[in-house]
């Protein structure tokens, strides 16, 4: 599913929220508001640069709330044009954060 993305669907982070249940002080939900992106060409990498292209969803189901635990990792997105990005899966983000 999603081709080279191996079943992972990139999303843009909008907000991080911590919600407490007023009936139970011990119940806390940590969630993220995200805008889901959809793969172009079923997630197949481009022949030109070997990167998968994603774009904003056109329907209203693009915004959703997810449990923070379901977020697997960061994604390095390179903007191609307005509301369209390349997913750079060739880069280790841990290494990128250590480069000065």
N, C-alpha and C positions, 0 to 999 in steps of 0.2 A: 504494500500500500504506500502511496506517495513516492514511488520510484526510488531514486537514490537517497531519499530522506529516511528510508528504512522504517516507515510507519510513524515517524515523528513529524508533527505539524508545527512549524514556527508560528509565533504570535508576538505582537507588540505589547509590551507591558504598559498599562494605563495607570493602575493604582495598586498599592498593597494595603490591605485592610485587616484589622484585628477586631473581631466582633465578639462581645461578651453576651451570654444569655442572661437576661435580667432575673430570671427565675432561679438560676444556679450560678453562683459566683465562680465556681470551678470550671465551668464550661466556656472555653474560648475557641473560636474558629479563626484560623489564619487563612485568608483568601487573597486572590489576585484578580483584578479586573483586566482582561486582555482582549485585544482585537486579533481574531484569528486571521491568518494569511492562508491563501490557497495556492498550491503549486501550479505553475504554468506547464503545459505539455506533460501533464500527469507526473511531474517530478523527475523527468529525464534531464540529465545534464546537457548543456549546450555543447555542440561540436566545436564551437569557437574557443570557449574558455573553460569548459568542463565544470561549470557551476550550475546549480539548479536555480531557476528564477521563480520567485513567489510574488503575489500581488494581493492587494486588499480585496476582501470579499465584497461582492456587490449586493448581497442580500442583508437583511437586518439581523441575521443570526451571527454576524461577525463578532459582535461584542458578547462576551460571556464571563461568568465568574467561575474560577477554578480553585480548588484547594492547592495551597502552595506546595504541598508534598507531591503533586502530580507534575510539577515543573522539573524536567530532567537536567537541563543545563542552559547556559547562555548560548546565543546564536550570534555569529558575526554576520550582519547584513550590510551589503554594499548597495547604496541607492543607485539604481539604473535610471529611473525617471520617476515622476510623481506617482506615488502609490505602487511602486514596483521595485523589487530588490533582488540581488543575487545573494545566495546563501553560501558563504565561504566555509566549507567544511574541511579545507586543507590546513587550517591554522589552529594551533593549540592555544586557547584563550588564556590558559595559565601562563604560558610563555609570553604572550602578548602583554599581559599585565605587569610583567617583570622587566620589559624593555623600557629604557628611559631615554 
